[in-house]
């Protein structure tokens, strides 16, 4: 299988779905000749033209609402919000409109739209361009929330997201765009709500999302040298959440570290920890569930401070050892 | 039109009589809702459009069933005018399973997608970009329908209004922005919240036509909306219509209306009432006699009485239905 980047995988998923159906189109700021803030849509306006690769004014509320209206009337829009921080400007349309329309209308109508948006820190873009706000969206009934960590997952999950009849928030991590991996050329979809075990292990389950999957994989190599075997579970989608895979991994290892980049306080890690505590896996726990997340601080500009604000490989190693040291 | 009234050719005399009746249905529905709230028979909140019947009836009169509307928190009139069944609306207000939203939406969320009503909205200005998206679908799929987007004066100070108008203008979308300026956003008077006389002047900022009309004059609403709809259907893009009107009731049920005078309210009720005015037009044009007009009023009243009976007799939703329809 050829290797392509995460960015190319996202583009390929969109391209293949647009070739398959005229209902699918993309819209967003600077997605034409500029190719979007990160180059994800580069070349698409040449291929599909300005009707279906629709460059918008800088109006996050307006364009998100337009995507909602288009979805409600039979299109399948893919909206690119330039940075996931800008979801704050589009929040009414996502939270009050897209998420609720079907329910409020008694099951009539649906909003099959995808909001693709780059999230996370690590680019020096500081506090307003580096946040991880996925727990906000995961809190809202009616939205599905996806966080792919590999090129393979990015393509398969985006295809599933476009095919889904619900609004889906699709978080792409900026640092992952240039990472590569094997990706089939043909279309395939990965069901939303199916976690992936990125590495099998026996001593500790590490549940990690997005960039943290890669940090956990690095930690696993280090820990293995010391004879510690970790199993890495990537939920891939926060909503729906594959509780079964998580629970069965925890039952196997008896110890858990949950790690995400978002601020730990109120983060999705708390939800996963609580879900484990409420599940049958609780009786298999040999230590309390550990959470690792960002510090409660806006992401700073300085590169050393920026790194310090979110969990690093050494932090995962320390956490894994800490849980093993609990009696 | 034998009576010589200036209206689009497809508006027949029968249609005018039907519109008169429709305005009574709208009024009686909301009067009845007001009464039930006072008696505690309907819970939650509601926003009544008593006094604003001509904007809903007039604007929707020029639309086809395939044309669409988006509505507001004060949306009962729009809903009826776009073809909804008052009985199912009343059932929704009673929280019943037979309501448009199976009792889960209530007054602020009634939608009737089959008739092209994309829904009321509890967020001021929330529906404006959605109308633009629906118009985008029409254009991209070449479906030929037009969207009439209703909103109030208050919504035009929301960012969504400005973003949506600009977007619709640059993309020349088939949408008509219809502002019902009823003079107040809750207690906020247009005199205090705007430094412009007419909201329609904002159209100039987006390079689209802006029209100021008397929203209590049914014929003026019909003619202006028709012109804007034709323009939109012809691919020439959006129009902003500002219809000056007035709500007789407060913003919602608990409103003591301290922000306005009794004299102002009585002036609108006595001298500018849209239903009375149109009744006179019909009578003077020889389209309907006083007796016929009275029969129409009584039949509208009866329809709402029947709607209430339907609502009262409808079952409550099963508790098991609580989680239905969150996801498909």
Interface residues (C-beta under 8 A of the other chain):
Chain A: X22 X25 X51 X52 X56 X57 X59 X61 X62 X63 X64 X65 X66 X67 X68 X69 X70 X71 X72 X73 X74 X75 X77 X92 X93 X96 X97 X101 X102 X103 X104 X105 X106 X107 X108 X109 X110 X141 X142 X144 X165 X166
Chain B: X68 X70 X99 X100 X101 X102 X103 X104 X105 X109 X111 X113 X118 X119 X121 X122 X123 X126 X128 X129 X130 X131 X132 X133 X134 X135 X136 X137 X138 X140 X141 X159 X160 X162 X163 X164 X166 X167 X170 X324 X325 X326 X327 X328
